């Protein structure tokens, strides 16, 4: 027997999309300038990481050639 105070979990597409719309309104979207700045930071970090890995690769290559 089901208790009367237990809610049934029924899927309702209309309720779901209404909830999604409500949550989307709460989002604070970044400005165009913010997106541009974030993009530049990501590109700079990628370049820095690539340069660091490249330098380490050269150093280890040199060290292993000394051992051989």
Biopython code that builds the backbone (N, CA, C, O; Angstrom):
import numpy as np
from Bio.PDB.StructureBuilder import StructureBuilder

atoms = [
    (1, "UNK", "N", (0.826, -1.185, 0.000)),
    (1, "UNK", "CA", (0.000, 0.000, 0.000)),
    (1, "UNK", "C", (0.863, 1.237, 0.000)),
    (1, "UNK", "O", (1.835, 1.331, 0.749)),
    (2, "UNK", "N", (0.508, 2.179, -0.835)),
    (2, "UNK", "CA", (1.267, 3.414, -0.928)),
    (2, "UNK", "C", (0.744, 4.412, 0.084)),
    (2, "UNK", "O", (-0.462, 4.532, 0.297)),
    (3, "UNK", "N", (1.660, 5.120, 0.696)),
    (3, "UNK", "CA", (1.273, 6.149, 1.660)),
    (3, "UNK", "C", (0.793, 7.389, 0.918)),
    (3, "UNK", "O", (1.286, 7.694, -0.168)),
    (4, "UNK", "N", (-0.153, 8.095, 1.490)),
    (4, "UNK", "CA", (-0.722, 9.263, 0.813)),
    (4, "UNK", "C", (0.202, 10.469, 0.847)),
    (4, "UNK", "O", (0.025, 11.391, 0.051)),
    (5, "UNK", "N", (1.190, 10.492, 1.750)),
    (5, "UNK", "CA", (2.095, 11.639, 1.826)),
    (5, "UNK", "C", (3.352, 11.452, 0.984)),
    (5, "UNK", "O", (4.234, 12.310, 1.015)),
    (6, "UNK", "N", (3.459, 10.373, 0.245)),
    (6, "UNK", "CA", (4.598, 10.138, -0.640)),
    (6, "UNK", "C", (4.214, 10.607, -2.040)),
    (6, "UNK", "O", (3.221, 10.152, -2.608)),
    (7, "UNK", "N", (5.023, 11.538, -2.596)),
    (7, "UNK", "CA", (4.750, 12.058, -3.936)),
    (7, "UNK", "C", (5.220, 11.069, -4.991)),
    (7, "UNK", "O", (6.252, 10.416, -4.835)),
    (8, "UNK", "N", (4.463, 10.972, -6.046)),
    (8, "UNK", "CA", (4.869, 10.123, -7.155)),
    (8, "UNK", "C", (5.842, 10.896, -8.033)),
    (8, "UNK", "O", (5.658, 12.091, -8.264)),
    (9, "UNK", "N", (6.874, 10.220, -8.522)),
    (9, "UNK", "CA", (7.862, 10.843, -9.391)),
    (9, "UNK", "C", (7.463, 10.612, -10.835)),
    (9, "UNK", "O", (7.924, 9.664, -11.471)),
    (10, "UNK", "N", (6.614, 11.469, -11.345)),
    (10, "UNK", "CA", (6.196, 11.375, -12.739)),
    (10, "UNK", "C", (6.959, 12.405, -13.549)),
    (10, "UNK", "O", (7.165, 13.535, -13.106)),
    (11, "UNK", "N", (7.375, 12.005, -14.738)),
    (11, "UNK", "CA", (8.086, 12.912, -15.622)),
    (11, "UNK", "C", (7.084, 13.768, -16.363)),
    (11, "UNK", "O", (6.121, 13.262, -16.939)),
    (12, "UNK", "N", (7.315, 15.068, -16.343)),
    (12, "UNK", "CA", (6.467, 15.994, -17.075)),
    (12, "UNK", "C", (7.366, 16.911, -17.895)),
    (12, "UNK", "O", (8.096, 17.728, -17.334)),
    (13, "UNK", "N", (7.319, 16.782, -19.212)),
    (13, "UNK", "CA", (8.182, 17.579, -20.085)),
    (13, "UNK", "C", (7.880, 19.063, -19.925)),
    (13, "UNK", "O", (8.799, 19.883, -19.901)),
    (14, "UNK", "N", (6.612, 19.412, -19.815)),
    (14, "UNK", "CA", (6.245, 20.824, -19.663)),
    (14, "UNK", "C", (6.817, 21.423, -18.397)),
    (14, "UNK", "O", (7.340, 22.537, -18.413)),
    (15, "UNK", "N", (6.719, 20.687, -17.292)),
    (15, "UNK", "CA", (7.256, 21.159, -16.022)),
    (15, "UNK", "C", (8.780, 21.273, -16.098)),
    (15, "UNK", "O", (9.367, 22.213, -15.562)),
    (16, "UNK", "N", (9.405, 20.315, -16.763)),
    (16, "UNK", "CA", (10.863, 20.330, -16.904)),
    (16, "UNK", "C", (11.327, 21.580, -17.655)),
    (16, "UNK", "O", (12.225, 22.283, -17.191)),
    (17, "UNK", "N", (10.716, 21.861, -18.819)),
    (17, "UNK", "CA", (11.150, 23.010, -19.609)),
    (17, "UNK", "C", (10.806, 24.328, -18.940)),
    (17, "UNK", "O", (11.520, 25.314, -19.126)),
    (18, "UNK", "N", (9.741, 24.368, -18.175)),
    (18, "UNK", "CA", (9.395, 25.566, -17.415)),
    (18, "UNK", "C", (10.474, 25.819, -16.355)),
    (18, "UNK", "O", (10.875, 26.958, -16.116)),
    (19, "UNK", "N", (10.930, 24.739, -15.731)),
    (19, "UNK", "CA", (11.981, 24.828, -14.725)),
    (19, "UNK", "C", (13.309, 25.272, -15.353)),
    (19, "UNK", "O", (14.039, 26.082, -14.782)),
    (20, "UNK", "N", (13.603, 24.730, -16.527)),
    (20, "UNK", "CA", (14.838, 25.115, -17.232)),
    (20, "UNK", "C", (14.806, 26.602, -17.571)),
    (20, "UNK", "O", (15.790, 27.311, -17.365)),
    (21, "UNK", "N", (13.687, 27.068, -18.086)),
    (21, "UNK", "CA", (13.545, 28.487, -18.441)),
    (21, "UNK", "C", (13.736, 29.366, -17.206)),
    (21, "UNK", "O", (14.378, 30.414, -17.279)),
    (22, "UNK", "N", (13.187, 28.943, -16.093)),
    (22, "UNK", "CA", (13.326, 29.685, -14.848)),
    (22, "UNK", "C", (14.787, 29.760, -14.408)),
    (22, "UNK", "O", (15.248, 30.814, -13.969)),
    (23, "UNK", "N", (15.516, 28.656, -14.522)),
    (23, "UNK", "CA", (16.925, 28.632, -14.114)),
    (23, "UNK", "C", (17.804, 29.446, -15.059)),
    (23, "UNK", "O", (18.748, 30.097, -14.612)),
    (24, "UNK", "N", (17.511, 29.418, -16.350)),
    (24, "UNK", "CA", (18.293, 30.173, -17.327)),
    (24, "UNK", "C", (18.198, 31.676, -17.056)),
    (24, "UNK", "O", (19.156, 32.413, -17.289)),
    (25, "UNK", "N", (17.055, 32.121, -16.571)),
    (25, "UNK", "CA", (16.878, 33.546, -16.259)),
    (25, "UNK", "C", (17.765, 33.987, -15.101)),
    (25, "UNK", "O", (18.079, 35.171, -14.977)),
    (26, "UNK", "N", (18.172, 33.041, -14.249)),
    (26, "UNK", "CA", (19.007, 33.359, -13.084)),
    (26, "UNK", "C", (20.489, 33.462, -13.440)),
    (26, "UNK", "O", (21.279, 33.968, -12.643)),
    (27, "UNK", "N", (20.872, 32.991, -14.619)),
    (27, "UNK", "CA", (22.278, 32.960, -15.015)),
    (27, "UNK", "C", (22.764, 34.375, -15.315)),
    (27, "UNK", "O", (22.080, 35.152, -15.980)),
    (28, "UNK", "N", (23.949, 34.694, -14.818)),
    (28, "UNK", "CA", (24.568, 35.972, -15.169)),
    (28, "UNK", "C", (25.554, 35.696, -16.298)),
    (28, "UNK", "O", (26.605, 35.094, -16.077)),
    (29, "UNK", "N", (25.221, 36.130, -17.482)),
    (29, "UNK", "CA", (26.021, 35.857, -18.664)),
    (29, "UNK", "C", (27.185, 36.837, -18.739)),
    (29, "UNK", "O", (27.021, 38.009, -18.402)),
    (30, "UNK", "N", (28.367, 36.379, -19.177)),
    (30, "UNK", "CA", (29.519, 37.280, -19.294)),
    (30, "UNK", "C", (29.329, 38.241, -20.461)),
    (30, "UNK", "O", (28.634, 37.948, -21.434)),
    (31, "UNK", "N", (29.969, 39.395, -20.331)),
    (31, "UNK", "CA", (29.911, 40.376, -21.415)),
    (31, "UNK", "C", (30.865, 39.949, -22.516)),
    (31, "UNK", "O", (31.682, 39.045, -22.337)),
    (32, "UNK", "N", (30.748, 40.618, -23.668)),
    (32, "UNK", "CA", (31.634, 40.317, -24.788)),
    (32, "UNK", "C", (33.089, 40.564, -24.408)),
    (32, "UNK", "O", (33.977, 39.812, -24.810)),
    (33, "UNK", "N", (33.332, 41.618, -23.632)),
    (33, "UNK", "CA", (34.699, 41.939, -23.196)),
    (33, "UNK", "C", (35.241, 40.842, -22.270)),
    (33, "UNK", "O", (36.404, 40.450, -22.376)),
    (34, "UNK", "N", (34.399, 40.359, -21.375)),
    (34, "UNK", "CA", (34.820, 39.277, -20.475)),
    (34, "UNK", "C", (35.191, 38.019, -21.259)),
    (34, "UNK", "O", (36.210, 37.386, -20.984)),
    (35, "UNK", "N", (34.362, 37.666, -22.233)),
    (35, "UNK", "CA", (34.634, 36.473, -23.039)),
    (35, "UNK", "C", (35.953, 36.633, -23.784)),
    (35, "UNK", "O", (36.745, 35.694, -23.857)),
    (36, "UNK", "N", (36.190, 37.815, -24.333)),
    (36, "UNK", "CA", (37.443, 38.077, -25.047)),
    (36, "UNK", "C", (38.633, 37.942, -24.094)),
    (36, "UNK", "O", (39.645, 37.336, -24.444)),
    (37, "UNK", "N", (38.510, 38.508, -22.890)),
    (37, "UNK", "CA", (39.599, 38.406, -21.910)),
    (37, "UNK", "C", (39.851, 36.959, -21.500)),
    (37, "UNK", "O", (41.003, 36.537, -21.399)),
    (38, "UNK", "N", (38.798, 36.203, -21.264)),
    (38, "UNK", "CA", (38.955, 34.790, -20.894)),
    (38, "UNK", "C", (39.621, 34.011, -22.030)),
    (38, "UNK", "O", (40.452, 33.136, -21.788)),
    (39, "UNK", "N", (39.252, 34.333, -23.257)),
    (39, "UNK", "CA", (39.844, 33.658, -24.408)),
    (39, "UNK", "C", (41.340, 33.941, -24.483)),
    (39, "UNK", "O", (42.136, 33.036, -24.737)),
    (40, "UNK", "N", (41.716, 35.179, -24.263)),
    (40, "UNK", "CA", (43.136, 35.544, -24.286)),
    (40, "UNK", "C", (43.905, 34.833, -23.170)),
    (40, "UNK", "O", (45.036, 34.395, -23.379)),
    (41, "UNK", "N", (43.305, 34.720, -22.009)),
    (41, "UNK", "CA", (43.969, 34.029, -20.892)),
    (41, "UNK", "C", (44.178, 32.559, -21.236)),
    (41, "UNK", "O", (45.248, 32.010, -20.974)),
    (42, "UNK", "N", (43.173, 31.917, -21.817)),
    (42, "UNK", "CA", (43.295, 30.508, -22.193)),
    (42, "UNK", "C", (44.381, 30.325, -23.251)),
    (42, "UNK", "O", (45.194, 29.406, -23.154)),
    (43, "UNK", "N", (44.398, 31.190, -24.251)),
    (43, "UNK", "CA", (45.426, 31.086, -25.297)),
    (43, "UNK", "C", (46.822, 31.322, -24.731)),
    (43, "UNK", "O", (47.772, 30.640, -25.114)),
    (44, "UNK", "N", (46.951, 32.288, -23.818)),
    (44, "UNK", "CA", (48.248, 32.565, -23.198)),
    (44, "UNK", "C", (48.722, 31.369, -22.375)),
    (44, "UNK", "O", (49.898, 31.007, -22.418)),
    (45, "UNK", "N", (47.810, 30.762, -21.632)),
    (45, "UNK", "CA", (48.192, 29.602, -20.832)),
    (45, "UNK", "C", (48.561, 28.408, -21.713)),
    (45, "UNK", "O", (49.461, 27.641, -21.370)),
    (46, "UNK", "N", (47.879, 28.247, -22.836)),
    (46, "UNK", "CA", (48.236, 27.165, -23.772)),
    (46, "UNK", "C", (49.629, 27.391, -24.339)),
    (46, "UNK", "O", (50.425, 26.456, -24.434)),
    (47, "UNK", "N", (49.926, 28.634, -24.717)),
    (47, "UNK", "CA", (51.248, 28.953, -25.252)),
    (47, "UNK", "C", (52.327, 28.741, -24.187)),
    (47, "UNK", "O", (53.391, 28.194, -24.479)),
    (48, "UNK", "N", (52.054, 29.172, -22.958)),
    (48, "UNK", "CA", (53.005, 28.999, -21.863)),
    (48, "UNK", "C", (53.252, 27.516, -21.595)),
    (48, "UNK", "O", (54.396, 27.097, -21.416)),
    (49, "UNK", "N", (52.185, 26.727, -21.567)),
    (49, "UNK", "CA", (52.325, 25.288, -21.330)),
    (49, "UNK", "C", (53.117, 24.620, -22.446)),
    (49, "UNK", "O", (53.983, 23.785, -22.184)),
    (50, "UNK", "N", (52.822, 24.985, -23.685)),
    (50, "UNK", "CA", (53.542, 24.407, -24.820)),
    (50, "UNK", "C", (55.021, 24.768, -24.765)),
    (50, "UNK", "O", (55.875, 23.924, -25.034)),
    (51, "UNK", "N", (55.329, 26.014, -24.418)),
    (51, "UNK", "CA", (56.728, 26.439, -24.332)),
    (51, "UNK", "C", (57.446, 25.704, -23.200)),
    (51, "UNK", "O", (58.593, 25.284, -23.357)),
    (52, "UNK", "N", (56.778, 25.553, -22.072)),
    (52, "UNK", "CA", (57.378, 24.855, -20.931)),
    (52, "UNK", "C", (57.669, 23.399, -21.273)),
    (52, "UNK", "O", (58.754, 22.892, -20.986)),
    (53, "UNK", "N", (56.706, 22.734, -21.882)),
    (53, "UNK", "CA", (56.907, 21.327, -22.265)),
    (53, "UNK", "C", (58.001, 21.223, -23.321)),
    (53, "UNK", "O", (58.798, 20.286, -23.289)),
    (54, "UNK", "N", (58.051, 22.160, -24.249)),
    (54, "UNK", "CA", (59.102, 22.150, -25.272)),
    (54, "UNK", "C", (60.484, 22.317, -24.675)),
    (54, "UNK", "O", (61.419, 21.621, -25.070)),
    (55, "UNK", "N", (60.625, 23.232, -23.726)),
    (55, "UNK", "CA", (61.924, 23.449, -23.076)),
    (55, "UNK", "C", (62.322, 22.211, -22.273)),
    (55, "UNK", "O", (63.472, 21.778, -22.327)),
    (56, "UNK", "N", (61.378, 21.647, -21.533)),
    (56, "UNK", "CA", (61.688, 20.431, -20.773)),
    (56, "UNK", "C", (62.081, 19.283, -21.702)),
    (56, "UNK", "O", (62.970, 18.497, -21.378)),
    (57, "UNK", "N", (61.427, 19.189, -22.841)),
    (57, "UNK", "CA", (61.758, 18.154, -23.814)),
    (57, "UNK", "C", (63.194, 18.324, -24.303)),
    (57, "UNK", "O", (63.941, 17.350, -24.400)),
    (58, "UNK", "N", (63.574, 19.552, -24.608)),
    (58, "UNK", "CA", (64.946, 19.808, -25.061)),
    (58, "UNK", "C", (65.967, 19.492, -23.976)),
    (58, "UNK", "O", (67.023, 18.927, -24.259)),
    (59, "UNK", "N", (65.653, 19.857, -22.730)),
    (59, "UNK", "CA", (66.571, 19.606, -21.617)),
    (59, "UNK", "C", (66.753, 18.103, -21.422)),
    (59, "UNK", "O", (67.881, 17.626, -21.303)),
    (60, "UNK", "N", (65.647, 17.354, -21.389)),
    (60, "UNK", "CA", (65.762, 15.908, -21.195)),
    (60, "UNK", "C", (66.435, 15.235, -22.380)),
    (60, "UNK", "O", (67.169, 14.262, -22.209)),
    (61, "UNK", "N", (66.188, 15.745, -23.572)),
    (61, "UNK", "CA", (66.853, 15.179, -24.750)),
    (61, "UNK", "C", (68.371, 15.368, -24.635)),
    (61, "UNK", "O", (69.142, 14.454, -24.926)),
    (62, "UNK", "N", (68.782, 16.551, -24.211)),
    (62, "UNK", "CA", (70.199, 16.842, -24.045)),
    (62, "UNK", "C", (70.798, 15.934, -22.969)),
    (62, "UNK", "O", (71.881, 15.378, -23.154)),
    (63, "UNK", "N", (70.088, 15.786, -21.838)),
    (63, "UNK", "CA", (70.608, 14.958, -20.742)),
    (63, "UNK", "C", (70.710, 13.480, -21.143)),
    (63, "UNK", "O", (71.689, 12.814, -20.808)),
    (64, "UNK", "N", (69.718, 12.977, -21.848)),
    (64, "UNK", "CA", (69.766, 11.573, -22.266)),
    (64, "UNK", "C", (70.832, 11.331, -23.326)),
    (64, "UNK", "O", (71.400, 10.241, -23.393)),
    (65, "UNK", "N", (71.113, 12.340, -24.162)),
    (65, "UNK", "CA", (72.175, 12.201, -25.145)),
    (65, "UNK", "C", (73.538, 12.172, -24.447)),
    (65, "UNK", "O", (74.464, 11.528, -24.939)),
    (66, "UNK", "N", (73.674, 12.860, -23.308)),
    (66, "UNK", "CA", (74.920, 12.811, -22.547)),
    (66, "UNK", "C", (75.152, 11.419, -21.968)),
    (66, "UNK", "O", (76.293, 10.970, -21.862)),
    (67, "UNK", "N", (74.068, 10.736, -21.595)),
    (67, "UNK", "CA", (74.181, 9.394, -21.005)),
    (67, "UNK", "C", (74.500, 8.344, -22.059)),
    (67, "UNK", "O", (75.118, 7.324, -21.753)),
    (68, "UNK", "N", (74.089, 8.582, -23.274)),
    (68, "UNK", "CA", (74.257, 7.556, -24.325)),
    (68, "UNK", "C", (75.638, 7.570, -24.923)),
    (68, "UNK", "O", (75.933, 6.772, -25.813)),
]
sb = StructureBuilder()
sb.init_structure("model")
sb.init_model(0)
sb.init_chain("A")
sb.init_seg("    ")
for serial, (resi, resn, name, xyz) in enumerate(atoms, 1):
    if name == "N":
        sb.init_residue(resn, " ", resi, " ")
    sb.init_atom(name, np.array(xyz, "f"), 0.0, 1.0, " ", f" {name:<3s}", serial, name[0])
structure = sb.get_structure()
